[in-house]
Amino acid sequence: MPALEATQISAFTAAAAHALCFAGLAVAHSLAGRDALVSDPVLALRLLVVCEAPVVIAAYSYLRRDARSCSFFTAAARGLIGLPIGAFLNAFGAIVLGAPVGIKYWMVTIYWSLLMSLFTFVPAACVFGASKTDWQNVLSHSIYFTPTDVENYMISAPCHGAVLGAWIGAWPMPLDWERPWQEWPICVTYGAVAGHLVGMAVSWVLIAVHKRRVRAKSD
């Protein structure tokens, strides 16, 4: 039954949800101003979280898998609960990998972690809740090689892209170029956002291929 519900989500609906999430990022960037992430990272990250959080939670709550047994507001509550949990996990992972922990960096680390949670944790929390199997599918790289549900493509590719982008974005930090954008978490945020957007594009391709495969089987 879950697979049947998943195929009802069209490529257009998936693209529209991602377009709304992109719009949230664009609005935050517009409000913060050009180069705000470099000149005032706390403000820029705060605006990103404030603008992106309601859009992500609303879009993915609408696409919740268990729509018959779970209301939109229940799914949204799952997203709100998942936001700080995902932020804690992202902050912990960043610190373990070398992110600075001084008082100077507390606020930027908190806002960066919340943004990463919106990219990685909240969508799955809204759509799947506490389903262990679905979380394993989302976290697995196997979705790129085997057919799966539309929601898995929607969530996994942008999530993986954000994490990979953040990791790549961290590479310039230890170099002695003495550029302001090398400060934590500026270049990491640029990488995460870029990776997240690339992941969205990849997910659209995967969804289109999935829909074509389903159509071919039905014919």
N, C-alpha and C positions, 0 to 999 in steps of 0.2 A: 504493500500500500504506500509506504513512503516514496518509493521510486515513482509511482504513478503521480503522486502529488508534485514531485520535483519536476517532472516533465511538463507540467502545466505552466511553469515559469518560462516565458518566452525570452528570446535573445534581446528583444526590445525592452522588456521589463528589467532585465539584468543591466543593460546599458543605461537605462534611465536611472536606476538606483546608483550606479557608479557616477553618472553625470551629476547627480545631486551632491554626492560626496565631494566630487571635484569642485563644484560650485561653492561648497562650504570653505574649502581651502582657498579658492580664488577670492572670496569675500574677505577672509581673514587677511590675506596678503594685501588687498586693496586698502583695508582699514589701517593696517600697520604701516604701510608705506614701503617704498623701495629700500632695500638694504637694512630694514628694521631688525632682521635677525642678527645682523652683525653689530649694529649700533645699540640695540636694546633687546637682547634675546629674551629676557623675561616677558616683556610686553608682547613681542611677536609670538612666542609660544603660548602665552595666555590667550591671545586672540584666536590662534589656531584651534586650541582646545575648546574655547567657548563657542566658536562658530561651527566646528566640525562635530562636536558631541551630539547635539540634538538631531542633526541631519543623519548621522550614522545610526543612532539608536532608532530613530523613526523609520528610516528606510529598511533596515534589516529586521525590525520588529514586524513590519508589514509583510515581509517575506518569510516569517517564521514557518518552520516545517510543520509543526503540530497545530495548524490553524483551528481545527475543530475543537480541540481540547484545551487550547491555550489562547487567551485573548491577547489583543494588541498590547494592552497595558501590562499584562503579566510578562510578555516578552520584553517590553521596555524596562520593566523593573529588573529583569535578568541582566539587561545591558547596563543599567545603572549600578547594580551590584558587581558586575564583572569589571567595570571601569577601574575602580581602585585595586582590585585583585590583580588585574593585568598590569597595572602601573607598578605595583610592588614587584611582580615577577620581572618586568623589564628593567626596573631600577636595580634590582639585585643582580641580574645578569650583566648589566652595564658596569656595575661596580666591581664585580668579580673579574671582568675583562679589562679593568684598568681605569674606569671613569673616576675623576677626582671626587673626594668626599668631604672637602672642607666646607665650612659654613658659607663661604662665598658662592658655592655652587648648589646649595640646597634647593633654592627656588627653581633654577633652570632645570635641575635634574627632575624635580617633581613634575613640572609642566611637560618636559620632554617625555617622561615616562607615561603620563596621561595620554599624550598624543600617540605614542607607540601602542598603548593599550587600545586606542580607537582603531588603529591600523591592523592590529593582530588578534586581540582577545574579544573585544566587544561584539563584532559581527557574529562570531560563532556563538557567543553567549546568548544573543538575541534569537538567533535562528534555531539553535540546537538545544539550548538549556544545558542540562548536565548529562546528556547522552554520551557515554564513554566511547561507543563505537563511532559516532559521528565526529567526535573530537580527534580520534585516532586517524580517521580518514582525512580530515582537514590538515592535520600536522604532517601527514605522510607525503613523500615526494611521488608516490606511485600514481597519483591522480594525473600526472602528465603522460603516463604510459598506458593506463587502462581506463576504460569508460567508467564514468561515475555520474553523480547527480549534478544538476546545474548549480545548486547552492554551494557545493564543494568547490567548483571552479571559481565561483564568485568570491568566495572567502579565502581560499588557499593561495591563489596566485598573487593577489595584492598583499596578503600577509607575508608570504615568503619573499616577495619583492622588497617590502619595507625592511625586513630583517637583513636581507642580503645588502640592500642599499646602505643601511646604517653601518654595517660592518665595513663595506668598501669606503664609505665616507669617513670612517675613523682613521684610515691609513695616513692621511697627511698630518694628523695631530702631533706625533712625536718629532716630525721633521723640523729643522731649524730655519725655516723660511721666514719666521717672524711676521706672519700675516695675521690680521685680526680674526679672519674666518677660521683659523686653526684652533681657536679656543673651543673648549667643551661647552655645549654640545652643538655648536653651529654647523660645522661640516658634517657631523653625524646626522643632523636634522635634514640638511640638504639631501644627503644620500638616501635617507629614509623616505622622504617625500617623493623624490625621483623614482626610487625603486617601487614605491607603492603605486605610482601612476603607471609605470611600465607594467607592473603586475596586473593592473586593471585592463590594459590593452591586451595582454596575453590571455587573460580570462575570457575576453570577448571572442578571441579566436577559438579558444577551446570550446566555448559554449556553442559557437556557430558550427564547428565540426561535430559536436555532440548532437545537435539538432538535426544536422544532415544525416548522421548515422542512424538516428531514431526513425527519420522519415524513410530512409532506404529499407530498414527492416520492416516497417509497416506496409511498404509497397510489395 
